[in-house]
């Protein structure tokens, strides 16, 4: 009889904690994420670029730097309209507008173009080479 009593106590104890575990497993998602890869005009990755995500309604910003693979990630942004800007010396700034919704995960590929001043210098050097 004591084995039966022990088994019923164990089952009752497990059942008592089961609803609590199920309730804690439910999480409210109220944020979104943005990630992407920054490349140059030839498709090469761009490490070290500064990426800024600015929520346009509040002007709250988050900033990160691209890794060696040219990747960036903002894992926990509040929902709303954003302006994402990528900057690196020698390239023109690239800006994208997007609206984050609850639970969304955006993949934002960005291709940087050579800045006008840098392009002019590049063309002058190239022209001298071929003369």
C-alpha positions in Angstrom: 0.0 0.0 0.0 2.8 2.4 0.7 4.1 2.0 -2.9 0.7 2.8 -4.3 0.5 5.8 -2.0 4.0 7.0 -3.1 3.0 6.6 -6.8 -0.2 8.7 -6.4 1.7 11.4 -4.5 4.3 11.6 -7.3 1.7 11.8 -10.0 -0.2 14.5 -8.0 3.0 16.4 -7.5 3.8 16.3 -11.2 0.3 17.4 -12.2 0.4 20.2 -9.8 3.6 21.7 -11.4 2.6 20.9 -15.0 0.2 23.9 -15.5 2.7 26.3 -13.9 5.4 25.2 -16.3 3.1 25.6 -19.3 2.2 29.1 -18.2 5.8 30.2 -17.8 6.6 28.8 -21.2 4.3 31.4 -22.8 6.1 34.6 -23.5 4.8 37.9 -24.8 6.7 39.0 -27.9 6.7 42.7 -28.2 9.9 43.3 -30.2 11.4 42.7 -33.6 14.8 42.1 -35.1 16.8 43.4 -38.1 19.9 41.7 -39.5 21.7 41.9 -42.8 24.9 41.8 -44.7 26.8 44.8 -46.1 28.6 44.4 -49.4 30.5 46.6 -51.9 29.5 47.1 -55.6 31.5 43.9 -56.6 29.7 41.8 -53.9 32.6 41.7 -51.5 31.8 41.8 -47.8 32.3 45.1 -45.9 33.6 44.6 -42.3 33.8 47.6 -39.9 30.9 49.6 -41.3 28.8 51.4 -38.7 25.1 50.5 -38.8 22.6 52.7 -37.0 18.9 51.9 -36.5 16.9 55.0 -35.5 13.2 54.7 -34.5 11.8 57.7 -36.4 9.0 58.4 -33.9 11.2 58.6 -30.9 14.7 59.2 -32.3 16.0 56.4 -30.1 19.0 54.8 -31.8 20.9 51.6 -31.7 24.3 51.1 -33.2 26.5 48.2 -34.2 29.5 47.5 -36.4 29.6 44.8 -39.2 31.7 41.8 -38.4 34.3 40.1 -40.6 31.6 38.6 -42.8 29.9 42.0 -43.3 27.0 41.0 -41.1 25.1 43.0 -38.5 22.2 42.3 -36.2 19.8 44.3 -34.0 18.0 41.5 -32.0 15.7 43.5 -29.8 14.2 46.6 -31.4 10.8 48.1 -30.4 8.1 48.0 -33.0 7.6 51.0 -35.2 9.1 52.9 -38.1 12.9 52.8 -38.5 15.6 54.3 -40.6 18.7 52.1 -40.9 21.9 53.8 -42.1 25.2 52.2 -43.0 28.4 54.3 -43.0 31.9 53.6 -43.9 34.6 56.1 -45.1 35.1 56.0 -48.8 31.5 54.9 -49.4 28.3 56.9 -49.7 25.9 56.4 -46.8 23.1 53.9 -47.5 19.8 54.5 -45.8 16.7 52.2 -45.7 13.3 52.9 -44.2 11.3 50.0 -42.8 8.5 49.4 -40.3 9.0 46.8 -37.7 5.9 44.8 -36.5 5.6 42.5 -33.5 7.8 39.5 -33.9 9.1 40.4 -37.3 12.6 39.5 -38.3 13.9 41.5 -41.3 16.9 40.5 -43.4 18.2 43.7 -44.9 21.0 43.3 -47.5 22.8 46.6 -48.1 25.2 47.4 -51.0 27.4 50.4 -50.5 28.5 52.5 -53.5 31.7 54.4 -53.7 31.3 58.0 -52.6 31.4 60.7 -55.2 34.7 62.2 -54.0 36.3 58.8 -53.8 35.0 57.9 -57.2 36.4 61.1 -58.7 39.8 60.3 -57.2 39.6 56.7 -58.4 38.8 57.8 -61.9 41.7 60.4 -62.0 44.1 57.7 -60.8 42.8 55.2 -63.3 43.1 57.8 -66.2 46.7 58.5 -65.2 47.5 54.8 -65.3 46.3 54.4 -68.9 48.0 57.5 -70.3 
